[in-house]
Amino acid sequence: MGETIAFIGLGIMGKPMAGHLLKAGHEIIAFDVVPSAVAEVVAMGARSAASSSEAAAQANVVISMVPDSPHVEAVYLGDGGVLQGARPGTLLLDMSTISPVMSIKVAKAAT
């Protein structure tokens, strides 16, 4: 089996990406603020998490795909965020279209 990946953000781009990763043999721990999006990915073979933090705690890779900088900030730095659950050495990959300033902020906090 491949990596265990927390996939956060299962919208128009995230859902198909998570599906491709499942088909490639990776384990997906899915989280989104829209429960029906999580249910669709679970139906493909993923497991669900109740928060970004819970998803990150179960994975060695975290991929996020959310709409904008404030969403990335909430996903990583907010209450129940990735950094509250991720273990040292977890690979964090944000694929959102955001401000470089936010990417730097999250990277510094993750360090």
Salt bridges, closest charged atoms under 4 A:
GLU27 OE2 - ARG47 NH2 2.59
GLU40 OE1 - LYS15 NZ 2.93
GLU73 OE2 - LYS105 NZ 2.44
